[in-house]
Amino acid sequence: MTPPPENVDKSVGEIVSEVSEKASLLVREEIELAKAEVTTKVKTLGKGAAVGAAAGVFLVFALVTFLEALSWFWNDLFDFNSVWPGFLITTLILAALGAVAGLLAKKWLSSGPPTPDLAIAEAKATKLQFEHPRVESDQQERSLDRDKTGQETS
């Protein structure tokens, strides 16, 4: 025979107080989890915004360079008879860089709004844990009724 647990001598008030304290602790931990999740998602959105801004800068540089220096370099390198082919090559290179940066920005920004998905799932699991003992208690009562009469009562 096993010895009775130490909690047998606790009054109902002490038990209610302990449950209240633990529920309060659980709620605080759920809030901390939600804060951590939102912080992580906001950082990802910040990275996406920064790379999106970089994409814009690259496109501005593409426009400026379209009008100047590298275009002249291509013209000198390939000895073009006219000016426009050198400017076109430079513009295409910088537009490609801007497209790559834009795709990275889209990837990071499409993660959605910062919602605490893990905290919500944990809260649902906790709710199920609180509901589950009620089901077990109901099943135990039915089992006791069945044992007393030898058959199940309706």
Backbone as JSON Lines, residues from 0, in Angstrom:
{"i":0,"aa":"M","n":[0.84,-1.18,0.0],"ca":[0.0,0.0,0.0],"c":[0.89,1.24,0.0]}
{"i":1,"aa":"T","n":[0.55,2.21,-0.82],"ca":[1.37,3.43,-0.92],"c":[0.91,4.45,0.1]}
{"i":2,"aa":"P","n":[1.85,5.24,0.61],"ca":[1.47,6.26,1.59],"c":[0.65,7.35,0.92]}
{"i":3,"aa":"P","n":[-0.25,8.0,1.66],"ca":[-1.06,9.07,1.06],"c":[-0.18,10.24,0.66]}
{"i":4,"aa":"P","n":[-0.56,10.95,-0.4],"ca":[0.23,12.11,-0.83],"c":[0.22,13.19,0.25]}
{"i":5,"aa":"E","n":[1.2,14.07,0.15],"ca":[1.35,15.13,1.15],"c":[0.23,16.16,1.07]}
{"i":6,"aa":"N","n":[-0.45,16.25,-0.04],"ca":[-1.47,17.27,-0.26],"c":[-2.8,16.94,0.41]}
{"i":7,"aa":"V","n":[-2.92,15.81,1.07],"ca":[-4.19,15.39,1.66],"c":[-4.63,16.35,2.75]}
{"i":8,"aa":"D","n":[-3.7,16.91,3.49],"ca":[-4.03,17.77,4.62],"c":[-4.39,19.2,4.2]}
{"i":9,"aa":"K","n":[-4.31,19.54,2.92],"ca":[-4.6,20.9,2.48],"c":[-6.1,21.16,2.5]}
{"i":10,"aa":"S","n":[-6.45,22.38,2.87],"ca":[-7.86,22.75,2.88],"c":[-8.28,23.13,1.46]}
{"i":11,"aa":"V","n":[-9.58,23.22,1.27],"ca":[-10.11,23.6,-0.04],"c":[-9.62,25.0,-0.42]}
{"i":12,"aa":"G","n":[-9.56,25.9,0.55],"ca":[-9.08,27.26,0.3],"c":[-7.64,27.27,-0.18]}
{"i":13,"aa":"E","n":[-6.8,26.45,0.43],"ca":[-5.4,26.38,0.01],"c":[-5.29,25.82,-1.4]}
{"i":14,"aa":"I","n":[-6.09,24.81,-1.7],"ca":[-6.06,24.2,-3.03],"c":[-6.52,25.21,-4.08]}
{"i":15,"aa":"V","n":[-7.6,25.92,-3.78],"ca":[-8.11,26.94,-4.71],"c":[-7.06,28.03,-4.91]}
{"i":16,"aa":"S","n":[-6.42,28.43,-3.82],"ca":[-5.38,29.45,-3.92],"c":[-4.22,28.98,-4.78]}
{"i":17,"aa":"E","n":[-3.81,27.72,-4.61],"ca":[-2.71,27.17,-5.4],"c":[-3.07,27.08,-6.87]}
{"i":18,"aa":"V","n":[-4.31,26.64,-7.15],"ca":[-4.76,26.56,-8.54],"c":[-4.81,27.95,-9.16]}
{"i":19,"aa":"S","n":[-5.26,28.93,-8.39],"ca":[-5.33,30.3,-8.88],"c":[-3.94,30.83,-9.21]}
{"i":20,"aa":"E","n":[-2.97,30.58,-8.33],"ca":[-1.6,31.02,-8.57],"c":[-1.02,30.38,-9.82]}
{"i":21,"aa":"K","n":[-1.26,29.07,-9.96],"ca":[-0.72,28.37,-11.13],"c":[-1.39,28.82,-12.42]}
{"i":22,"aa":"A","n":[-2.68,29.11,-12.36],"ca":[-3.37,29.62,-13.55],"c":[-2.82,30.99,-13.92]}
{"i":23,"aa":"S","n":[-2.56,31.81,-12.92],"ca":[-1.99,33.14,-13.17],"c":[-0.61,33.02,-13.8]}
{"i":24,"aa":"L","n":[0.2,32.11,-13.29],"ca":[1.53,31.87,-13.86],"c":[1.42,31.4,-15.3]}
{"i":25,"aa":"L","n":[0.48,30.5,-15.56],"ca":[0.28,29.99,-16.91],"c":[-0.09,31.11,-17.87]}
{"i":26,"aa":"V","n":[-0.98,31.99,-17.44],"ca":[-1.39,33.11,-18.29],"c":[-0.21,34.02,-18.57]}
{"i":27,"aa":"R","n":[0.6,34.32,-17.55],"ca":[1.78,35.17,-17.76],"c":[2.75,34.53,-18.74]}
{"i":28,"aa":"E","n":[2.95,33.22,-18.63],"ca":[3.86,32.54,-19.56],"c":[3.31,32.53,-20.98]}
{"i":29,"aa":"E","n":[2.0,32.41,-21.12],"ca":[1.38,32.47,-22.45],"c":[1.59,33.85,-23.07]}
{"i":30,"aa":"I","n":[1.48,34.88,-22.26],"ca":[1.69,36.25,-22.76],"c":[3.14,36.44,-23.18]}
{"i":31,"aa":"E","n":[4.08,35.92,-22.4],"ca":[5.5,36.02,-22.77],"c":[5.77,35.28,-24.08]}
{"i":32,"aa":"L","n":[5.15,34.11,-24.27],"ca":[5.32,33.36,-25.52],"c":[4.79,34.17,-26.69]}
{"i":33,"aa":"A","n":[3.63,34.79,-26.51],"ca":[3.06,35.6,-27.58],"c":[3.96,36.78,-27.92]}
{"i":34,"aa":"K","n":[4.52,37.43,-26.89],"ca":[5.44,38.55,-27.13],"c":[6.66,38.1,-27.92]}
{"i":35,"aa":"A","n":[7.22,36.94,-27.55],"ca":[8.41,36.44,-28.25],"c":[8.09,36.14,-29.71]}
{"i":36,"aa":"E","n":[6.92,35.56,-29.97],"ca":[6.53,35.26,-31.34],"c":[6.36,36.52,-32.17]}
{"i":37,"aa":"V","n":[5.68,37.51,-31.61],"ca":[5.45,38.75,-32.35],"c":[6.77,39.45,-32.62]}
{"i":38,"aa":"T","n":[7.69,39.45,-31.65],"ca":[9.0,40.07,-31.83],"c":[9.74,39.43,-32.99]}
{"i":39,"aa":"T","n":[9.73,38.1,-33.06],"ca":[10.41,37.39,-34.14],"c":[9.82,37.76,-35.5]}
{"i":40,"aa":"K","n":[8.49,37.79,-35.57],"ca":[7.85,38.1,-36.85],"c":[8.08,39.55,-37.26]}
{"i":41,"aa":"V","n":[8.1,40.46,-36.3],"ca":[8.36,41.87,-36.62],"c":[9.78,42.03,-37.16]}
{"i":42,"aa":"K","n":[10.74,41.3,-36.59],"ca":[12.12,41.36,-37.09],"c":[12.17,40.89,-38.54]}
{"i":43,"aa":"T","n":[11.46,39.81,-38.87],"ca":[11.45,39.31,-40.24],"c":[10.85,40.35,-41.18]}
{"i":44,"aa":"L","n":[9.74,40.97,-40.74],"ca":[9.14,42.02,-41.57],"c":[10.09,43.2,-41.74]}
{"i":45,"aa":"G","n":[10.86,43.53,-40.71],"ca":[11.85,44.61,-40.81],"c":[12.92,44.3,-41.83]}
{"i":46,"aa":"K","n":[13.39,43.04,-41.82],"ca":[14.39,42.63,-42.82],"c":[13.82,42.77,-44.22]}
{"i":47,"aa":"G","n":[12.57,42.33,-44.39],"ca":[11.93,42.43,-45.7],"c":[11.8,43.87,-46.16]}
{"i":48,"aa":"A","n":[11.44,44.76,-45.23],"ca":[11.32,46.18,-45.58],"c":[12.68,46.77,-45.96]}
{"i":49,"aa":"A","n":[13.72,46.38,-45.23],"ca":[15.07,46.89,-45.54],"c":[15.53,46.43,-46.92]}
{"i":50,"aa":"V","n":[15.3,45.16,-47.23],"ca":[15.72,44.65,-48.54],"c":[14.85,45.27,-49.64]}
{"i":51,"aa":"G","n":[13.58,45.52,-49.33],"ca":[12.71,46.22,-50.3],"c":[13.22,47.61,-50.59]}
{"i":52,"aa":"A","n":[13.68,48.29,-49.55],"ca":[14.26,49.62,-49.74],"c":[15.54,49.52,-50.58]}
{"i":53,"aa":"A","n":[16.34,48.48,-50.33],"ca":[17.56,48.27,-51.12],"c":[17.21,48.04,-52.59]}
{"i":54,"aa":"A","n":[16.12,47.31,-52.82],"ca":[15.69,47.08,-54.2],"c":[15.36,48.41,-54.89]}
{"i":55,"aa":"G","n":[14.71,49.31,-54.16],"ca":[14.41,50.62,-54.71],"c":[15.66,51.42,-55.02]}
{"i":56,"aa":"V","n":[16.64,51.33,-54.11],"ca":[17.91,52.04,-54.33],"c":[18.6,51.51,-55.59]}
{"i":57,"aa":"F","n":[18.61,50.18,-55.73],"ca":[19.24,49.6,-56.93],"c":[18.55,50.1,-58.2]}
{"i":58,"aa":"L","n":[17.22,50.19,-58.16],"ca":[16.52,50.66,-59.34],"c":[16.81,52.14,-59.62]}
{"i":59,"aa":"V","n":[17.0,52.93,-58.58],"ca":[17.38,54.34,-58.79],"c":[18.77,54.41,-59.39]}
{"i":60,"aa":"F","n":[19.68,53.59,-58.84],"ca":[21.02,53.56,-59.43],"c":[20.98,53.11,-60.88]}
{"i":61,"aa":"A","n":[20.07,52.18,-61.18],"ca":[19.95,51.73,-62.57],"c":[19.57,52.9,-63.48]}
{"i":62,"aa":"L","n":[18.68,53.73,-63.0],"ca":[18.27,54.89,-63.8],"c":[19.4,55.89,-63.96]}
{"i":63,"aa":"V","n":[20.12,56.17,-62.85],"ca":[21.21,57.14,-62.91],"c":[22.32,56.63,-63.82]}
{"i":64,"aa":"T","n":[22.67,55.36,-63.61],"ca":[23.77,54.81,-64.4],"c":[23.4,54.67,-65.87]}
{"i":65,"aa":"F","n":[22.11,54.51,-66.12],"ca":[21.64,54.5,-67.49],"c":[22.08,55.76,-68.22]}
{"i":66,"aa":"L","n":[22.18,56.84,-67.48],"ca":[22.54,58.12,-68.07],"c":[24.03,58.42,-68.09]}
{"i":67,"aa":"E","n":[24.83,57.58,-67.43],"ca":[26.24,57.97,-67.31],"c":[27.27,56.87,-67.46]}
{"i":68,"aa":"A","n":[28.23,56.82,-66.55],"ca":[29.57,56.27,-66.66],"c":[29.72,54.86,-67.22]}
{"i":69,"aa":"L","n":[29.05,53.86,-66.64],"ca":[29.26,52.5,-67.13],"c":[28.84,52.34,-68.58]}
{"i":70,"aa":"S","n":[27.84,53.1,-68.96],"ca":[27.4,53.04,-70.35],"c":[28.52,53.45,-71.31]}
{"i":71,"aa":"W","n":[29.26,54.46,-70.9],"ca":[30.39,54.87,-71.72],"c":[31.48,53.8,-71.73]}
{"i":72,"aa":"F","n":[31.64,53.09,-70.59],"ca":[32.62,52.0,-70.54],"c":[32.29,50.92,-71.56]}
{"i":73,"aa":"W","n":[31.01,50.52,-71.63],"ca":[30.62,49.48,-72.6],"c":[30.86,49.96,-74.03]}
{"i":74,"aa":"N","n":[30.56,51.2,-74.26],"ca":[30.78,51.74,-75.6],"c":[32.25,51.7,-75.97]}
{"i":75,"aa":"D","n":[33.12,52.03,-75.03],"ca":[34.55,52.0,-75.31],"c":[35.06,50.57,-75.44]}
{"i":76,"aa":"L","n":[34.55,49.66,-74.59],"ca":[35.02,48.29,-74.59],"c":[34.68,47.57,-75.91]}
{"i":77,"aa":"F","n":[33.43,47.72,-76.36],"ca":[33.0,47.02,-77.56],"c":[33.12,47.88,-78.82]}
{"i":78,"aa":"D","n":[33.59,49.07,-78.66],"ca":[33.8,49.98,-79.79],"c":[32.54,50.12,-80.65]}
{"i":79,"aa":"F","n":[31.42,50.4,-79.95],"ca":[30.16,50.6,-80.66],"c":[30.22,51.9,-81.47]}
{"i":80,"aa":"N","n":[29.5,51.89,-82.59],"ca":[29.46,53.08,-83.44],"c":[28.52,54.13,-82.88]}
{"i":81,"aa":"S","n":[27.55,53.69,-82.08],"ca":[26.64,54.66,-81.45],"c":[26.69,54.5,-79.94]}
{"i":82,"aa":"V","n":[26.03,55.39,-79.22],"ca":[26.13,55.46,-77.77],"c":[25.15,54.51,-77.07]}
{"i":83,"aa":"W","n":[23.96,54.27,-77.59],"ca":[22.88,53.58,-76.87],"c":[23.18,52.15,-76.45]}
{"i":84,"aa":"P","n":[23.95,51.3,-77.17],"ca":[24.14,49.92,-76.69],"c":[24.85,49.84,-75.33]}
{"i":85,"aa":"G","n":[25.8,50.69,-75.06],"ca":[26.47,50.7,-73.76],"c":[25.52,51.06,-72.63]}
{"i":86,"aa":"F","n":[24.67,52.04,-72.86],"ca":[23.69,52.43,-71.86],"c":[22.69,51.3,-71.6]}
{"i":87,"aa":"L","n":[22.28,50.6,-72.63],"ca":[21.32,49.5,-72.49],"c":[21.91,48.35,-71.67]}
{"i":88,"aa":"I","n":[23.15,47.98,-71.9],"ca":[23.79,46.89,-71.15],"c":[23.84,47.24,-69.66]}
{"i":89,"aa":"T","n":[24.25,48.43,-69.32],"ca":[24.33,48.85,-67.92],"c":[22.96,48.82,-67.26]}
{"i":90,"aa":"T","n":[21.97,49.29,-67.94],"ca":[20.61,49.31,-67.39],"c":[20.11,47.9,-67.11]}
{"i":91,"aa":"L","n":[20.35,46.97,-68.0],"ca":[19.9,45.59,-67.81],"c":[20.58,44.92,-66.6]}
{"i":92,"aa":"I","n":[21.86,45.17,-66.41],"ca":[22.58,44.59,-65.26],"c":[21.99,45.1,-63.94]}
{"i":93,"aa":"L","n":[21.81,46.4,-63.81],"ca":[21.28,46.94,-62.56],"c":[19.81,46.6,-62.35]}
{"i":94,"aa":"A","n":[19.04,46.48,-63.42],"ca":[17.65,46.05,-63.28],"c":[17.59,44.61,-62.76]}
{"i":95,"aa":"A","n":[18.51,43.76,-63.2],"ca":[18.57,42.38,-62.69],"c":[18.89,42.37,-61.19]}
{"i":96,"aa":"L","n":[19.83,43.21,-60.75],"ca":[20.14,43.31,-59.31],"c":[18.91,43.77,-58.52]}
{"i":97,"aa":"G","n":[18.2,44.74,-59.05],"ca":[16.98,45.23,-58.4],"c":[15.91,44.15,-58.33]}
{"i":98,"aa":"A","n":[15.78,43.33,-59.38],"ca":[14.79,42.25,-59.38],"c":[15.12,41.21,-58.31]}
{"i":99,"aa":"V","n":[16.4,40.85,-58.18],"ca":[16.81,39.88,-57.16],"c":[16.5,40.42,-55.76]}
{"i":100,"aa":"A","n":[16.83,41.67,-55.51],"ca":[16.54,42.27,-54.2],"c":[15.03,42.36,-53.96]}
{"i":101,"aa":"G","n":[14.28,42.67,-54.98],"ca":[12.82,42.73,-54.86],"c":[12.21,41.37,-54.54]}
{"i":102,"aa":"L","n":[12.72,40.32,-55.15],"ca":[12.22,38.96,-54.86],"c":[12.52,38.56,-53.41]}
{"i":103,"aa":"L","n":[13.71,38.92,-52.93],"ca":[14.03,38.64,-51.53],"c":[13.11,39.41,-50.59]}
{"i":104,"aa":"A","n":[12.83,40.66,-50.91],"ca":[11.93,41.46,-50.09],"c":[10.53,40.86,-50.07]}
{"i":105,"aa":"K","n":[10.05,40.43,-51.22],"ca":[8.72,39.81,-51.3],"c":[8.66,38.56,-50.43]}
{"i":106,"aa":"K","n":[9.71,37.76,-50.49],"ca":[9.75,36.52,-49.69],"c":[9.64,36.83,-48.2]}
{"i":107,"aa":"W","n":[10.39,37.81,-47.71],"ca":[10.4,38.12,-46.28],"c":[9.13,38.86,-45.84]}
{"i":108,"aa":"L","n":[8.57,39.67,-46.71],"ca":[7.37,40.42,-46.35],"c":[6.1,39.58,-46.47]}
{"i":109,"aa":"S","n":[6.13,38.49,-47.21],"ca":[4.94,37.67,-47.39],"c":[4.71,36.7,-46.23]}
{"i":110,"aa":"S","n":[5.51,36.8,-45.17],"ca":[5.31,35.91,-44.02],"c":[4.03,36.25,-43.27]}
{"i":111,"aa":"G","n":[3.38,37.34,-43.58],"ca":[2.1,37.69,-42.98],"c":[2.26,38.56,-41.75]}
{"i":112,"aa":"P","n":[1.11,38.91,-41.17],"ca":[1.15,39.77,-39.99],"c":[1.73,39.02,-38.79]}
{"i":113,"aa":"P","n":[2.28,39.76,-37.85],"ca":[2.9,39.11,-36.69],"c":[1.86,38.62,-35.7]}
{"i":114,"aa":"T","n":[1.42,37.37,-35.85],"ca":[0.45,36.77,-34.92],"c":[1.14,35.7,-34.1]}
{"i":115,"aa":"P","n":[0.77,35.57,-32.84],"ca":[1.4,34.58,-31.95],"c":[0.79,33.18,-32.13]}
{"i":116,"aa":"D","n":[1.09,32.51,-33.23],"ca":[0.49,31.21,-33.53],"c":[0.81,30.16,-32.48]}
{"i":117,"aa":"L","n":[2.05,30.11,-32.0],"ca":[2.42,29.11,-31.0],"c":[1.68,29.35,-29.69]}
{"i":118,"aa":"A","n":[1.53,30.58,-29.29],"ca":[0.82,30.89,-28.06],"c":[-0.66,30.51,-28.16]}
{"i":119,"aa":"I","n":[-1.25,30.74,-29.32],"ca":[-2.66,30.37,-29.52],"c":[-2.82,28.86,-29.44]}
{"i":120,"aa":"A","n":[-1.93,28.12,-30.08],"ca":[-1.99,26.66,-30.03],"c":[-1.8,26.16,-28.6]}
{"i":121,"aa":"E","n":[-0.89,26.77,-27.88],"ca":[-0.65,26.36,-26.49],"c":[-1.87,26.65,-25.62]}
{"i":122,"aa":"A","n":[-2.53,27.78,-25.85],"ca":[-3.73,28.11,-25.08],"c":[-4.85,27.12,-25.38]}
{"i":123,"aa":"K","n":[-4.99,26.7,-26.63],"ca":[-6.01,25.71,-26.98],"c":[-5.71,24.38,-26.3]}
{"i":124,"aa":"A","n":[-4.43,23.99,-26.28],"ca":[-4.05,22.74,-25.62],"c":[-4.32,22.82,-24.12]}
{"i":125,"aa":"T","n":[-4.07,23.96,-23.52],"ca":[-4.34,24.14,-22.09],"c":[-5.84,24.06,-21.82]}
{"i":126,"aa":"K","n":[-6.62,24.65,-22.69],"ca":[-8.08,24.61,-22.54],"c":[-8.56,23.16,-22.59]}
{"i":127,"aa":"L","n":[-8.02,22.39,-23.53],"ca":[-8.39,20.97,-23.62],"c":[-8.0,20.21,-22.35]}
{"i":128,"aa":"Q","n":[-6.87,20.56,-21.76],"ca":[-6.45,19.89,-20.52],"c":[-7.42,20.19,-19.39]}
{"i":129,"aa":"F","n":[-7.94,21.4,-19.33],"ca":[-8.9,21.73,-18.28],"c":[-10.25,21.05,-18.53]}
{"i":130,"aa":"E","n":[-10.61,20.86,-19.78],"ca":[-11.87,20.2,-20.1],"c":[-11.77,18.69,-19.95]}
{"i":131,"aa":"H","n":[-10.6,18.13,-20.18],"ca":[-10.4,16.68,-20.16],"c":[-10.72,16.05,-18.81]}
{"i":132,"aa":"P","n":[-10.31,16.61,-17.67],"ca":[-10.64,16.0,-16.38],"c":[-12.15,15.91,-16.14]}
{"i":133,"aa":"R","n":[-12.92,16.84,-16.66],"ca":[-14.37,16.79,-16.51],"c":[-14.93,15.54,-17.2]}
{"i":134,"aa":"V","n":[-14.39,15.24,-18.37],"ca":[-14.84,14.04,-19.09],"c":[-14.47,12.8,-18.29]}
{"i":135,"aa":"E","n":[-13.25,12.75,-17.77],"ca":[-12.84,11.61,-16.97],"c":[-13.72,11.46,-15.73]}
{"i":136,"aa":"S","n":[-14.05,12.57,-15.07],"ca":[-14.9,12.54,-13.89],"c":[-16.27,11.98,-14.24]}
{"i":137,"aa":"D","n":[-16.82,12.42,-15.37],"ca":[-18.11,11.93,-15.82],"c":[-18.05,10.44,-16.1]}
{"i":138,"aa":"Q","n":[-16.97,9.98,-16.7],"ca":[-16.81,8.56,-16.99],"c":[-16.66,7.75,-15.71]}
{"i":139,"aa":"Q","n":[-15.97,8.31,-14.72],"ca":[-15.82,7.61,-13.45],"c":[-17.17,7.47,-12.75]}
{"i":140,"aa":"E","n":[-17.99,8.52,-12.79],"ca":[-19.32,8.43,-12.19],"c":[-20.15,7.35,-12.85]}
{"i":141,"aa":"R","n":[-20.1,7.26,-14.16],"ca":[-20.84,6.21,-14.87],"c":[-20.33,4.83,-14.48]}
{"i":142,"aa":"S","n":[-19.01,4.73,-14.35],"ca":[-18.41,3.46,-13.96],"c":[-18.86,3.06,-12.57]}
{"i":143,"aa":"L","n":[-18.92,4.01,-11.64],"ca":[-19.38,3.73,-10.28],"c":[-20.85,3.31,-10.28]}
{"i":144,"aa":"D","n":[-21.66,3.99,-11.1],"ca":[-23.07,3.62,-11.2],"c":[-23.22,2.2,-11.73]}
{"i":145,"aa":"R","n":[-22.39,1.83,-12.7],"ca":[-22.43,0.5,-13.29],"c":[-22.01,-0.56,-12.25]}
{"i":146,"aa":"D","n":[-20.99,-0.24,-11.44],"ca":[-20.52,-1.18,-10.43],"c":[-21.56,-1.42,-9.35]}
{"i":147,"aa":"K","n":[-22.31,-0.38,-8.98],"ca":[-23.29,-0.51,-7.9],"c":[-24.46,-1.39,-8.32]}
{"i":148,"aa":"T","n":[-24.92,-1.22,-9.53],"ca":[-26.12,-1.94,-9.96],"c":[-25.8,-3.18,-10.77]}
{"i":149,"aa":"G","n":[-24.58,-3.31,-11.18],"ca":[-24.19,-4.45,-12.01],"c":[-24.47,-4.2,-13.46]}
{"i":150,"aa":"Q","n":[-25.17,-3.18,-13.78],"ca":[-25.43,-2.81,-15.16],"c":[-25.49,-1.3,-15.26]}
{"i":151,"aa":"E","n":[-25.37,-0.83,-16.46],"ca":[-25.32,0.62,-16.64],"c":[-26.7,1.2,-16.52]}
{"i":152,"aa":"T","n":[-26.8,2.33,-15.82],"ca":[-28.08,3.02,-15.7],"c":[-28.14,4.15,-16.71]}
{"i":153,"aa":"S","n":[-29.33,4.44,-17.19],"ca":[-29.46,5.49,-18.21],"c":[-29.92,6.77,-17.6]}
